[in-house]
Amino acid sequence: LGLSAHDNFMLNIMDSFAEFEREMIATRIAESRERLKARHLRIGGGIPFGYYSNRRTRQLVPNEEEVAIVRWMFAEATAGKKPSQIAEESNRRGYRTKATSGRCGGPWTARQVVATLRNPAQVGMLRDGDGIRLGSHDPIISYELFEAVAKSLDARRTRREQGSRYGAMWPLKGRIDCGTCGRPLTPHSTRRGNRVYRYYRCRATAGGRPPCGYQVAAGTIEAAVADQLPRKHRGELDSHRIREHVERVVYEDDSGTVTVTIRLKQ
């Protein structure tokens, strides 16, 4: 027998409530993640070599034994050693990779050495999607050393990629908001042939509202922000240091207005 009109009506109501509940849960999760990011806190993911996760806060804390190994690796890389040579010497010294899920660490490979040397966690940053953001944990090595080793690794590559895999391709990520709805503009890129086109786009659904859909070319907005920085800091827009100078950027799509809140360190 087919369902009555009353039964269909009740099923539709139940489906609507279920959909509403799913959207509310998704919204709460998204808002919770944004609050954690605003406080520069780690959300989850793997624990990088050189740190352990605090059981109470789940934030990264330097692991002194591993810190010594990380600093040694950076020193070796600075001295011109190849990742394969560093891996070989690490294994000769008895160093092991991080133990995970109750399993002991294993021997080092060149790929694992590169991943450690490239990990922005070493300078107090966190990976966030395709970009990085400021973390709340203590850095292991200086940004200058991290950058020098990254350039050394890039110089060894036979095939250069568009931009750096772990570099600050999105210097305003986590700092730029939509002037219409107040929600974050997030990175978006498209590829046409060998060219990559970057945008900051309003596509967040926090608060249960549909995204505005506005977008602005990344180069355009980044140049506008750079123009508002003191001249001596403009060259840092394409580095991690921009987060030390820019507190917040608001982009008004209707007028094209860019408002920058600056917090320069003395």
Buried (B, 14 or more C-beta within 10 A) or exposed (E): EEEEEEEEEEEEEEEEEEEEEEEEEEBEEBBEBBEBBEEBBBEEEEBBBBBBBEEEEEBBEBBEEBBEBBBBBBBBBEEEBBBBBBBBBBBEEEBBBBEEEEEEEEEBBBEBBBBBBBBBBBBBBBBBEBBBBBBBBEBBBEBEBBBBBBEBBBEEEEEEEEBBEBBBBBBBBBBBBBBBBEBBBBBBBEEEEEEBEBBBBBBBEBEEEEBBEBBBEBEBBBEBBBEBBEEEBBEBBBBBBBBBBBEBBBBEBEEEEBBBEBEEEE
